[in-house]
Every structure is written in C-alpha cells, then in structure tokens.
Amino acid sequence: MKNFNIDRLNLKKISLGESPLHLNKTEYKDVIHNGSNLLDENNDPIGTKGDMYTKLAIDYILEYGTLDHTPRPMYEDMYENGIYLPDKKIIITTDNKEIYISEKDKVMETDKGIKVLVPAHTISVNRNIETTYDLSKGESPLTTLRPIATKSSNAEILWIYQKQSNDLVVYDELLGKNVWDEKHIINNWWEDWALRDEQGNYILNEEGHPTIGACYGETIRRHDLLKKEVIDALRENPDNRRSMISLWQQDDFKDPHGLKPCAFLTNWNIRHDWDGKDYLDMTLTQRSSDFATAGCINQVQYVALQKMVARELGIEPGTFTWKPVNVQLYDRHIDQAIEMLNRDPINCKAEITVNKDVKKFDDFKLTDIEIIDYPKELIKKKNPDLKFPLGI
C-alpha cells in the first residue's frame, strides 16, 4: 500500500492563507501491471489497457505532483439558509456545522443562502505520462474504473471537426437535447464557456444561439484544417510528415473566445507495415489535462476521430498515442482519484468502432460510433460514477 502525503499539501495550502484539505482516505493500492494490463492477486491480466494507464497516471501524480500557487478557477460552495458570521469568519449551516472561511475565500450573501468562492488548486506533473494503443489489435483507452460518458464525448468530436462549429445549440442537436427555442437553455458542459456581455447575458450569433467564440470548431472552419491539412494532404502524398492540426491559433484568440484548446495538436502519419497493410497512426498532444474528469474522455473521442479519418482514406487505423504536457488532479478530486486506485477493474475487451458502411468523414453520424464489449451496467454497479467538482 502507498500513502498520499496530505500533510505536505496542507502545509503549502496554509502557507497560501487557505484552509487545509480533508480526505476520506489517504492509502491506496500499488499499481501492479505487465505493461499491457493490470494484474490481479494471481498475476493474471485484468481490465483494459486504459485501466492500466489510468491507474499509472493517478499514482504518478499523487506521488510526484506539485501544487500550483495562483489558481484562476474557483469552486462554488452554496450553503442554503446558512448564516455568515464575518467577525468569526465562519458559516453556520442548517445542521449547525461550522464552516471556516479562509482569507482567500470570497463570500457572497444571496437570496438562497451563502455562496462561497474557494480557490481551486491542482497538483500536477509535466512529464512521464504518455499512453499508446494499437487500434489494429482492438486496444482502447476506455476504463472500467468508473462509467465514461462516451456519447457526449463523441458528439463533441463531431461538433468540432465535422460540423466545424462553435454554436452550443448545434452541439445540443447532436446530443438530441436541443430545447433552446422553447426554454433558452443549453444542455452541455460548454455552457460555462459561452461568450457573455458585461451583464452576464449570452452574446448570440446570427442564428440567435450562444457560442464559444473563435476557438475549436471555428478554428477548424476558418483554416480548413482537417480536409486540407490531413485528408487531402495524405491522399496526395501518403509519406508526408507534415499532416497536422493545431487548434492553437494565436490570431484567432484576438477575437472573443471561451476556453482555449486543451487537446490542441494532432500529428497524422501513414505507416506501410511489413504485413503489407497501410495504417494511419496519430499522436494527440495536450497542453493540459484535468485527468480525473476528462483524461479518458479526450483519448476516447480522438480515437473515434482517427478511425473515421482512416475510413475516408481507405486504410486501417494504427497506433494512437496521447502526449499530455501538464497533467493535473484538482485538490477536490484527490479523494475520487484514491478511490479509483483502490477499485478493481472489470474484465472486458472494450473497443471503439465506427460503422463499416460509412466511407466519408462528413457522412458519419453519432450513432455510427459504437462502443462494444463495454459493460456499462456492470461498471455502474461495481464502480459507480464519482462526482468531480469543477473549478470554473
């Protein structure tokens, strides 16, 4: 067993004028593996390759991660009907608990109660986390340590690269959740990064919809990045080493925009293997990964993208490699991360597949992307979902 050094973390938080972190558990299991799978007590392979990489990444961050000092995002804590005593710097909750308010917390009294904005720190590493999957052998980044929202992640990849959109209603349409015309509600997580005016109202596009501005799908559209730089370029010269897509376009950021791209760079190469087949290999570089919440999701959606592009090119999908630069766990995700390390994975051969009858990328629908041999109900029962407070 290993033990997370909570004292070291709390000494640093206190030195920054903040409240210490309280964890439910600090002990977690050693990660035993054979390079492809986790191993059980009998040294037999168990779970997916994604399970192995997930545990290795969390273990490494907990052991070597360092704390950021000037976090920009904040957690929002709401104490309904709570009572704030500013002279004592405490909030009395309805069940008479005392919540200490640190000098860095921001307290706001509202009609519903006391809202507190708390600095959202992360512990992070800048090295030694990388994953590689051979898609031709059915490997995938899917994890069974908690349920993964594959539908919304694959809808997002179509929204960005196929629809080339920054329109939040278009994303809702892909998910079948569009109620904008009736209720003016957005049903996806990008709503937090919608463009707003000084009063907090949505800035609407020509269709009267909220957007995230000049990033992601809008960048793909402006520069015709997928078709010109990847599909057409590799068709013309399968051996070129210049097929890449960078969502990090500084000129675009001069226009209003929401969250700057995290998974921002893909490199695409065709490999003429010794078995006589051509394979499309792809590497995804990610500047920042909120690992517990989205590390698996980002990999899953880009594997789906790789497989759809390979179909258009008429070749086999090859290796998918994920190269994150900064990988972090939010301090309020450490409990959940330790829980995942202590969970046992579920044996399955989870794989991301795309409809064989669809030959062009623009023709793929969300229903054409399938996850097979991924026992969601068993995962929900054995390794139920975890809540991850977001720093916004």
Protein Blocks (a to p, Z undefined) as FASTA:
>chain_A
ZZddfklmmmmmmmnopacdddfbfbdcddddehjaccdfkopaedjfklmmmmmmmmmm
mmmpccdfbdfbdcddddehiacdfknopacdfkopacdddfkbccdddfkbccdddddd
ddddfehiacdddfknopafbdfkbccdfklmmmmmmmmmmnopabfklmmmmnopackl
mnopafbfklmmgccdfkopacddfkopacebjghjlmmmmnommmmmmmmmmmmmmmbc
kbccdfbdfklmmpgcddddfblcdcddddddfkopacdddddddfbdcfklmmmmmmmm
mmmmmmmmmmmnopacfddddddfbdcddfklmmmmmmmmmpccddddddcdddfkbmbf
klpcfklpccehiafklmmmmmgcddddddZZ
